[in-house]
Amino acid sequence: MSDYSARVGELFNEQLKEWGLARDNYLQLNNVVTRKFSYPLFDLFVQFNPGRITSSAAKVDTRSIEARPCFLCEKNRPAQQRGVEYEDDYIILVNPFPIFRQHLTIVSEWHIDQRIAPNFMTMLDLARSLPEYSVFYNGPQCGASAPDHLHFQAGNRGFMPVESDFGKKALCRIQAVNDGIELWSWEEYRRGILTLKGTDKDALTGAFEKFYVRFELMQRDRPEPMLNIITYYSEGNWIIHIIPRKLHRPSCFFAEGNEKIVLSPASVDMGGVLITPREEDYLKITSGDINDILDEVCLSEDEIESLTSDII
């Protein structure tokens, strides 16, 4: 699999010269501010990023989706937005509303629904092709602002704390090893999470499929079981963090007045950087609010354990 890093780097340089909206929004990252919340074994961060309000507050109900043109389809993308073709079916684009210093959206050339099961191997291929990036997937009901158009995103490695937290003995341990791949479980991390690590793409995909089928039985009424996935390729291994979800948005998102906090958790939030597009929420949010949000939208450690037994 080819390394696309150089071509993507050239794309960034060209787009920031040619496309005023993208250039201005990446410059605005210099004004982004962050608060740190320290837990006994890890840190979480809250970022004030007003440029993400469109995504965070996006209406993703069926009627709203059907009423708007798909902004990921080529015919509806801005004229200034160009990309790098990936294999035969995807194009790598600069995300004009960034969280990361280098933020990509990898879009299917076809207008098909956001679904991970038939496209998991593509996600692994992307991670290997973009080794300087973490590739992430937001399910159609837990973070994707375009649930009607298959896409992944990617951001420069080292931004999300989950990357550096992985492997810490106090937080995670190997639960099982088989077929050259490892299943890791996490403890005391506030988010139910499982991690697969290994060199064998087929074996990793098989383990994911076993988990997926089991989780799907718990959420039969959904288009797919609710998942955020973060993966990257490091030292010959894929590392895949899977965060099952039980709720799209917490109750505070729908509250009124001072109780309202516009925070719509997706992969980056699950990775340890919670994005608040409103300054008032950034200033008032407390560790108690964060705990409540994570408890509402994530599975517990016990629930994760029941889903992962014997998947490898």
N, C-alpha and C positions, 0 to 999 in steps of 0.2 A: 504494500500500500504506500503510495507516494506521500511525502511530507509536503503539505501545502503551505507551510508557515511563511516562506519567502513570498509566494504569490499573494497571500493574504496581507502581509506587511506592505507590499506595494499598493494593494487596493486601498488600505487605510490611508497611506500618504496621498494618493491621488484623490480619494473622496473628500478628505479634509481640506484639500486645496480648491476643489471644484464645487462642493456642495455646502452652501452657507449654513443651512439648518443644522447639518451634522457637525460642522466645525464649531458653531456657536454652542451647541449642546455639550460637546466634549470639553470645550473651554470652561463651561459652567461646572464641570466636575471639580475644578479648582476651588469652588465655593461650597462644595458639599461638606457638611460637618457630621461628626460621628460621636456617639456616646458609647462607653463601654460598661457592660454589666458583668461583674465578676461572680462566678459560682465557685464552689469549692474545687472543682476539677477542670473547669474550662471557662472561657469568656464568650459572651454574646455581644453583638454590636447592633446599635440602632442608628440608621443613616437617614438624615433629612435630605431628600432628593426630589424637589418639586417637579422635575422633568418627567417623573414616573407616574404622575397623576392619571394620565390617560389609560395606562395599563392597569394600575391599581384599582381604579374605579370603573373599569370597563364593564358594560352590560353584556353578559354572556348567555342570557336566556335565548331560547330558540327564536322567539319573535324578533328580538333585537338583532341577532346574527343575520337572520333572513332579510332584514330591512336595510342592511348596509352593504356596500360593495366590499369584497374581500381585499384588505389592504396588502395581503401577501401575494396575490395574483399579479403576474407581470403587467397586465393591462392597467392595473390600478396603482402600481408603485410610482413614486415620484420620478419625473423624467431624469433627474440628476443621479438617481440611484443605480449604480452598476454593480456587477458582482463577478465572482469567480465560479465557473462551472465546476461542479463536483460529480465525478463519474458521469452517468447519463441522466440522472433524474433529479439532481439537486443543484441549487445555486447558493453560494456563500455571499451574504450581504453584510455590510456595515449597519449595525443597529443605530438609528439616528437618535434614540432616546436611551442613552447608556447608563448602566450601573458601573461597569468596569471601564478601565482605561482603554481596553480593546474589547469591544462587545460585538459579537456576531449573531446574526440570525441565519440559520441554514434551512432553506425553504425547498419543499418539493416543487418540482415543475408542474405537478398536477394538483388540481383542487380536490383533494381527498381529505377525509376526516382525520383529526388528530388521534392516532392510535399507535401504541407502542408494540403490541404483540408481533405484528408482521414486520416491524422495522427496528427491532432491538439490535440485530447484527449490524445494521447501518450505523446505529449509534456507536457501536464499538469500533467500526471502521473509521468513523469521524474522529474519535478520540486518538486513534493511532496516527491518523493523517495530520492531526493538529496537536502535537505533543506539548506545545507551550500553553495549551488551553484546557480548561475543564469544560466538557460538553454536558449540557443538561436538558432535561425533558420535563415539561409541565403538562400534566394530563388535562383533558378537556374540561374537567370540573375541579381542577385544583391549580389554577394559575395561568393557563393558556388564554391569552386575550383573543386568539384566533382559533377556536376549537374546531372550526370548519376547514382548516387548511394545515396539513401535516408540516411540522417544522420542529427544529431543535434550536437551541441557543448555545453560545460558547463565550467564555470570558477568560481573561488571562489567569493562569495558575497562581496560587498563593493568596488570592483575595478572600476566599471563603475559609473560615476557621476549621471546618470539618476536615480539610486536607491535612493540616498540621496536627489536629487532634487524633486522627486515625493512627493507630499503632501505640498510643499511650497505654501502658499496662493498667493504669487506674481506670481507664474508660472503656477499653474494648479488649476482647480476647478471642482467640480462635475457637470456634465452637465445633467445627468438623473439617476434615481434609479428605478429599477423594478425587480421583481422576486428575490430580495435579492442580486442583483449585481449592481455595480455602473459603469457608463461611465464617465471618466474624460477627459476634454479637456485642452490643453496647450496653453499658450500665451507667445509671445516674447521669444521663445526658439530656434529660427533659424531653427528648423526642424519641419515639420508637423508630429505630433504624436498623437495617441489616446491611452488611457489606460483603460483596464477593470479590475475590482477588485471584488472579491466575493468568496463565499464558495461553490456555486452550480456549479459543473463541467458541467452539462448538460445545464444550463442556460447560462453559459459563452460560451460554444461551440455554442449554438444557436445564440447568439449575434455576435460571430465571423463569423458564416456562412452567416448571413444577410449582414454584412459588406463586406465579401469576394465576394458574388454574385454581389453586387453593384459596387465594384471596378473592378471586372472582366469585366464588361460592358465597362469600360474605356480603357481596354487594351486587346481587343479581339484577337489581333494578337500574343499574347505571350503564352508560355506553361502554365503559371499561372500568375496572377497579381503580380507585383514586390513587395516583402515584406521582411522586416527584423522584427523579433519578439524576444523579450527578456521577459522571464517569471521566476518568483520565487515564492516560497511558504513561507509565513510569518504569524505567529500568526493565523493560521487557514484559511488564505485567499490566493487565487492565485492573483498575480498582473501581468498583461500582458501588456507590452508596444508594440504597433504595429506601425511600421514606414513604411508607404507606400512609394514606390519609383517611380520616373518617368524616371530614367536613371541609368545605371549600373556604368559607370565610367565618371568622368568629363572631359571636353575638355583638361585640363592641362595634363591629363594622356597620351594623344596622341600627345601633342605638341613636338616641337623639341628644342634642345639647352637649353638655360637658362629658357625658358618658361615651360619646362617639369617638372611636379611633379608626381612622382609615388605614387599615393595614390588611392587605390581602395576600396571605402567605403563599409563596411559590418556592421553587428550588433554591434560590439565593437566600431567602429567609430561613429555609430549613438547613441550609449550609452554614448558618450562623450570622448573617447580616440581614437584619430586619429593616425593610424599606418603608419609611413614612414620607409620603409626598406633601403632607401638611405640617407646617412648622409647629402649630399648636399641639399636634399629637407627639411630635418629636420631643417637645419640651416637657410635656406632662406625663408621658408614659413611665410606668414604674416596673420594677422587677416583678411585682405582684400581677400587673397587667400582662406581662410577657408570659409568666407561668400559666395564667388563665388561658391565654390565646393558644399556647402550645398544647395544653391539656385538652382543649376543645377540638383542635384540628388534627392531632396526631394520635397514633395508637400507643398503648402502654407497652412496657417491656414484656409483660406476660403475654399480651396478645401477639407480639412479634415472635416470641418463642414458639407459640402454638402454630404459627404459620411457617416456620422455618425448619421444624424437625424433619430430618430425612430428606431434605431437598437435594443434598449432594451425598 
